[in-house]
Amino acid sequence: MHAGSEPGDRPNVDREEAADGATESLIRRRLKPRDLVRAIGPGLITGGADNDPAGIATYSVVGASAGFSQNWLLLLSTPLLVVVQQMSAKVANVTKGDLATVIRTTYGRRVAMPAVLLMVTASVVTMGADLLAMSAAVELVTHIRFIYWVVPLSALMAFVTIFTNYKRLARYLLWLMGVFAAYIVAAFLSRPNWTEVLRQTVVPTIDLRPSYLVAAVGLLGTTITPYLFFWQASAEIEERRGVQGIRRSRVDIVAGMIWSNVIAFFIIVATGAVLFSHHTPIVTAADAARALEPFAGPYASDLFAVGIVGSGLVAIPVLAASTAYGIGGVMGWRTGLGRTAVNAPQFYLVMGASFLIAMELAISSVDPIKALFYSQVLGGLSAPALIVLLLLITSSRRLMGDFVNGLPTQIIGWVAVAVMGGADVALVYTVATRGLP
Amino acid sequence: VVAGQLDQSHPVHGERLRIQFENGVLTLSGELPSQADIDNLLAEAEAFRPQGIDELRSELSVAETSDEEGVLVQTLLSAFEGPEQAGFAGSIVLGHIHVHAVRLLVVEPGQSLDGLLPVGFRTDAESALDEGRSLLILTVDEVVAFAARQVLEEETRSLWTQALPPQPAAAP
């Protein structure tokens, strides 16, 4: 030994309790009301980011094209989403490393690099689609063509992400997303057949037509989306909860994910009731905004625009940061929104580059709604491989110790892989044999 | 670095730390782990008052945490090119996070890992030793393990860092 053991301040613990080796029992204390309030953090931001402009467009397209027939997938995806996000958080809280770093140190760069590139590709395409959606929403209000808004909005978003304290800002921006509660009111005012809505929510409808399968993969891809795995882990690192905060983290994630899927449910119900019942497809942002007409009347477009811009302000920094966290983790760079650009130059350079590429994608895209929708399909195609990696890491007793996955988590995690993988295989097969819808 | 003292180390670890000097007013802002860290930083800045600082303004705050110290410990394992780098890295980590290590060891090639690491972590560790590298084994309170891993990964010349799962503090 080069240096001997250096006993530090001996921790003051109940030695008898500690001696039984049950690490988790040491941190199992009842959450107080104060803890619950303080629990709200990255999970709620993750839930907000899950309903990004692309997500809202996807849910609107699903509602308009498939009515309520995919509600069951949303119900099924809720526990899957919660479990996957909790596994992402646990990786960070136990290993103290972000997801990309842990994949790299566990399986090497040969596995980490493709995993991160899958996420980065889907994220940058989604960023482009989100910028396009924000631009289309601003067009609704200003009547100036959306293409002229892409560059200013990209510059604004890059500024917000790189030069402001996003963690603090996001807590205020989340209030903007309260606008989407309008979908709850709109869903009730549009008077759907609630018996039918409920039936289609609990009884699965299987349809092998390409349009249905594309919509299903898009819906699953926008709900259980790869960049959120990386974001959740990195946000836990910045929050520094550790294993003592795992219970608070669970509360936060459950609240965020349920809020996210409740809004998604009502978007589908409102668009299904207003657009699907009249066989009106969504081609433009104005079509998507029509679902809010039962609630907002002539102001539906304005309300929709505020919501889309708000959701973009929350989600796009999350997408850009997830990209930079992923690449930074694989390369071993300094990362963190808690750092300034001077302290973590590569992290911020990657974010800047992702904005430039996303802006270019947005400018060159001709059909905003299609771009939004297919970006989510890309997410759905890449998610299963990443969930498998998450499951392998969190099921390893070597890495997780007493915090290894329990049987229910394992089962739900593998169901997520099976459901998303199954939908992907069915989509690829159907598109290969019958072509794109 | 306060007042351009580039030759001295300033082991301050915090969030969004910023020093701004304008019209004779030196403003320090950001989050630090404890009030003691804030006091130390302010005292250091105060020492430079005669060199043109008219006013010292603190916008520093203590980072919020509800985690209890002394409940769990966590061991971090890092590989380095040589024992000197490993030992130096250990001192850098402890300097940054201002805590005592529960355990700090440097293992050189040829030394046994028996009793030092669980079997599951020995493969990578033994490979590193076989390649002539040295290992730093650092056990700290779980509450500061985030900062310790971050410093090891980002501020030292570690080749890789792994974290063993947290354990009860009485049985590190």
Interface residues (C-beta under 8 A of the other chain):
Chain A: M1 H2 A3 G4 S5 E6 P7 G8 D9 P11 N12 V13 R15 E17 A18 A19 G21 A22 T23 L26 I27 D35 R38 V94 T95 K96 G97 T101 T105 N165 I237 R240 R241 G242 V243 Q244 G245 R248 G332 W333 R334 G338 R339 T340 R397 R398 L399 M400 G401 D402 F403
Chain B: E15 R16 R18 A63 E64 T65 S66 D67 E68 E69 G70 V71 L72 V73 Q74 L76 P83 A86 G87 G90 V99 H100 A101 V102 R103 L104 L105 V106 V107 E108 Q111 P118 G120 F121 S134 D141 E142 V143 A145 F146 A147 A148 R149 Q150 E153 E154 W160 T161 Q162 A163 L164 P165 P166 Q167 P168 A169 A170 A171
